[in-house]
Amino acid sequence: MNGVPRGKRIAQLCGNELQQQLMHDTPSFQPIIVPTFGLSSGTVLDIKSAAFRTAKGWYQIRFRCEVNEDATKVVSFAHEAGELIPRSRYATYSIRE
């Protein structure tokens, strides 16, 4: 992570944590694509509405990821996976197929 800008470090840390959490959920989602978001300041990334992809389609997700001051590790994480997103709502999530 040396030399990686802070925002990108946070995006990578929180994206990796989200992927692992979804893989270990019951039932497991086996994500193919997870959303990533950078953070220019602060330590808490709070995403209210995003989407992740599985082999079955796109699902709603909200998550909160807190990192340490140096943005080198996740110190707190919570998520809530939602329903399968119908194609008619893809534009709401900026999903392109």
C-alpha positions as CSV (number, residue, x, y, z in Angstrom):
1,M,0.0,0.0,0.0
2,N,3.1,2.3,0.1
3,G,2.6,5.1,-2.4
4,V,-1.1,4.4,-3.0
5,P,-3.1,7.6,-2.4
6,R,-5.3,7.6,0.7
7,G,-8.6,7.5,-1.2
8,K,-7.6,4.5,-3.3
9,R,-6.3,2.7,-0.2
10,I,-9.7,3.2,1.5
11,A,-11.5,2.0,-1.6
12,Q,-9.4,-1.1,-1.8
13,L,-9.6,-1.9,1.9
14,C,-13.3,-1.4,2.2
15,G,-14.0,-3.1,-1.2
16,N,-12.0,-6.2,-0.1
17,E,-13.7,-6.3,3.3
18,L,-17.2,-6.1,1.6
19,Q,-16.3,-8.9,-0.8
20,Q,-15.1,-11.1,2.1
21,Q,-18.2,-10.3,4.2
22,L,-20.5,-11.2,1.3
23,M,-18.7,-14.5,0.6
24,H,-19.1,-15.5,4.3
25,D,-22.7,-14.4,4.6
26,T,-25.4,-17.0,5.1
27,P,-26.4,-17.6,2.4
28,S,-23.2,-16.7,0.6
29,F,-23.6,-14.3,-2.2
30,Q,-20.3,-15.2,-4.1
31,P,-19.8,-11.7,-5.4
32,I,-18.3,-11.1,-8.8
33,I,-18.2,-7.3,-8.7
34,V,-18.4,-5.2,-5.5
35,P,-18.6,-1.4,-5.4
36,T,-15.6,0.6,-4.3
37,F,-15.7,4.2,-3.1
38,G,-12.8,6.4,-2.1
39,L,-12.7,8.8,0.8
40,S,-10.6,12.0,0.7
41,S,-10.9,12.8,4.4
42,G,-12.1,11.3,7.6
43,T,-12.2,7.6,8.5
44,V,-15.8,6.5,7.9
45,L,-17.2,5.5,4.5
46,D,-21.0,5.2,4.8
47,I,-22.7,4.0,1.6
48,K,-26.4,4.1,1.8
49,S,-27.2,2.7,-1.7
50,A,-25.0,0.7,-4.1
51,A,-25.0,-2.6,-6.0
52,F,-22.9,-5.7,-6.2
53,R,-23.0,-8.5,-8.9
54,T,-23.3,-12.2,-8.5
55,A,-23.9,-14.9,-11.1
56,K,-27.6,-14.5,-10.4
57,G,-27.6,-10.7,-11.1
58,W,-27.2,-7.4,-9.2
59,Y,-28.2,-6.9,-5.6
60,Q,-28.7,-3.9,-3.5
61,I,-26.1,-3.2,-0.8
62,R,-25.5,-0.7,1.9
63,F,-22.4,-0.7,4.1
64,R,-20.3,1.3,6.6
65,C,-16.6,0.9,6.7
66,E,-14.3,2.6,9.2
67,V,-10.6,2.6,8.8
68,N,-7.8,3.7,11.1
69,E,-6.3,7.2,10.8
70,D,-3.5,6.1,8.4
71,A,-6.1,4.3,6.2
72,T,-4.1,1.0,6.5
73,K,-6.7,-1.3,8.0
74,V,-10.4,-1.7,8.6
75,V,-11.4,-1.2,12.2
76,S,-15.2,-1.6,11.9
77,F,-17.5,-2.9,9.2
78,A,-21.2,-3.5,8.8
79,H,-23.3,-4.3,5.8
80,E,-26.8,-5.1,4.7
81,A,-27.5,-6.9,1.4
82,G,-30.8,-6.2,-0.2
83,E,-33.0,-7.7,-2.9
84,L,-32.1,-8.6,-6.4
85,I,-32.4,-5.5,-8.5
86,P,-34.9,-5.7,-11.4
87,R,-33.6,-4.6,-14.8
88,S,-36.1,-1.8,-14.8
89,R,-34.1,-0.2,-11.9
90,Y,-30.6,-0.7,-13.3
91,A,-30.3,3.0,-14.2
92,T,-30.9,4.0,-10.6
93,Y,-27.7,2.2,-9.7
94,S,-25.8,3.2,-12.8
95,I,-25.6,-0.5,-13.9
96,R,-24.7,-1.0,-17.5
97,E,-24.9,-4.5,-19.0
